[in-house]
Amino acid sequence: TYMIPSLVTEASGLYTMTSTLFMKPVKADAKSVFHCTVEYSMPNNQIKQESSDKFTLSLL
């Protein structure tokens, strides 16, 4: 299991951050619940956090 992050500086000066997770699920992952979370810094030393909706994997 590994992740590849990517950071793009847009023409506006803002950033677009993506991460792609590569994993080979196993039978034990069938009932697992996954989500993505990002943490970022704001002015005045504030730390913000955003999370994706939760999701499961359909394993055959």
C-alpha positions in Angstrom: 0.0 0.0 0.0 1.4 3.4 -0.9 0.2 6.9 -1.7 1.4 9.4 -4.3 0.8 13.1 -3.5 0.6 15.9 -6.0 0.7 19.7 -5.5 -0.2 22.1 -8.3 0.1 25.9 -7.9 -2.7 27.4 -9.9 -2.4 30.7 -11.9 -4.4 32.3 -9.1 -1.7 31.5 -6.6 -3.9 29.0 -4.9 -2.9 25.3 -4.5 -4.6 22.1 -5.6 -3.4 19.1 -3.6 -4.4 15.5 -4.5 -3.3 12.2 -3.2 -3.8 8.8 -4.8 -3.9 5.7 -2.6 -2.8 2.5 -4.2 -3.7 -0.7 -2.3 -4.6 -4.2 -3.0 -7.6 -5.0 -0.9 -7.9 -8.3 0.8 -10.9 -10.2 2.1 -10.6 -8.6 5.5 -11.1 -5.2 4.0 -14.6 -6.1 2.8 -16.3 -4.5 5.8 -13.8 -1.6 6.3 -14.9 2.0 6.1 -12.5 4.5 4.4 -12.3 8.2 4.2 -9.7 10.9 3.3 -8.7 13.8 5.5 -6.6 16.8 4.8 -5.1 19.2 7.3 -3.9 22.6 6.3 -2.5 25.8 7.9 -4.3 29.1 7.8 -3.2 32.6 8.9 -2.9 33.2 12.7 -1.5 29.6 13.2 -5.0 28.1 12.7 -5.0 24.5 11.6 -8.1 23.4 9.6 -9.2 19.9 8.7 -11.6 18.6 6.0 -12.8 15.0 5.5 -14.4 13.3 2.6 -17.6 11.3 2.9 -17.0 7.7 4.2 -17.0 4.9 1.7 -16.7 1.1 1.5 -15.2 -1.1 -1.2 -17.2 -3.7 -3.1 -15.0 -6.8 -3.2 -15.9 -9.7 -5.4 
